[in-house]
Amino acid sequence: MNRINQTMARLRQEGRKALVPYMVAGDLSRETTLAVMHAVVEAGANLIELGVPFSDPAAEGPTIQRAHERALANKVTLREVLSYVKEFRERDQDTPIMLMGYANPVERMGYETFVAAAKEAGLDGVLTVDLPPEEAEEFNAVLRRAGMENIFLVAPTTTIERQKSIVALAGGFLYYVSLKGVTGAGHLDIASVREKMAELRSLTTLPVCVGFGIKDGATARAVAEVSDGAVVGSVLVARMAELAASGEQDPGVIAADVAQLIAEMRRALDA
């Protein structure tokens, strides 16, 4: 069974919630990304979402857009990101890793070539922000043959009919976007999230994790009470940028600091 499915099934059996940190691969440096990946797992993260640097990350707010710019300045490519996954697997064979990115780099590489390289690196799933379900069947088939999952976004504005199209293709879990807008924006409306969760659960047994707007232990716990887990990104990326701006360059120091944020959320989820 795919590591994402194994992890989600185990957490559900234990009555616990998934904690999914996001970072942009190559933001600050390769060494920093890998140090943060290992540190957040030690702090209680269950799955890592690794952003693939892209020149026009349309779903992202200013904080994560700047991280993409920093990574691109470091000349981080899709193949380079897969090499991060491969290096991470030298120490950690258990933690699921999914890539979050955009269709263009994958399509330029070619579905078959990308999936073969991703499988060899040890990747478990892919979320392609701008590949709608109507255009995802070919990619989905290639991923499935390799035992990898295709993660889809569901937004507050997603209609029931479109949700049905998504759950027919999705694997691993669904990523519910809690806000109308980009990452890092707005405030959580838990009542709205709860309503959408009921809608989704009427259509699928897949776990549903909620992202966008999760900033601390309290917001992580609030979304986890009505879903299967929390995805946290902007607050981690912002903290990394703050540390770098202050002159901190040691990957271990940066990773330890970011891990404290994850540990706080883990305690809140398990309380």
Stockholm file with secondary structure:
# STOCKHOLM 1.0

chainA/1-271         MNRINQTMARLRQEGRKALVPYMVAGDLSRETTLAVMHAVVEAGANLIELGVPFSDPAAEGPTIQRAHERALANKVTLREVLSYVKEFRERDQDTPIMLMGYANPVERMGYETFVAAAKEAGLDGVLTVDLPPEEAEEFNAVLRRAGMENIFLVAPTTTIERQKSIVALAGGFLYYVSLKGVTGAGHLDIASVREKMAELRSLTTLPVCVGFGIKDGATARAVAEVSDGAVVGSVLVARMAELAASGEQDPGVIAADVAQLIAEMRRALDA
#=GR chainA/1-271 SS CCHHHHHHHHHHHHTCCEEEEEEETTSSCHHHHHHHHHHHHHTTCCCEEEECCCSCCTTCCHHHHHHHHHHHHTTCCHHHHHHHHHHHTTTCSSSCEEEEECHHHHHHHCHHHHHHHHHHHTCCEEEETTCCGGGCHHHHHHHHHTTCEEEEEECTTCCHHHHHHHHHHCCSCEEEECSSSSTTCSCCCHHHHHHHHHHHHTTCCSCEEEESSCCSHHHHHHHHTSSSEEEECHHHHHHHHHHHHTTCCCHHHHHHHHHHHHHHHHHHHHC
#=GC SS_cons         CCHHHHHHHHHHHHTCCEEEEEEETTSSCHHHHHHHHHHHHHTTCCCEEEECCCSCCTTCCHHHHHHHHHHHHTTCCHHHHHHHHHHHTTTCSSSCEEEEECHHHHHHHCHHHHHHHHHHHTCCEEEETTCCGGGCHHHHHHHHHTTCEEEEEECTTCCHHHHHHHHHHCCSCEEEECSSSSTTCSCCCHHHHHHHHHHHHTTCCSCEEEESSCCSHHHHHHHHTSSSEEEECHHHHHHHHHHHHTTCCCHHHHHHHHHHHHHHHHHHHHC
//
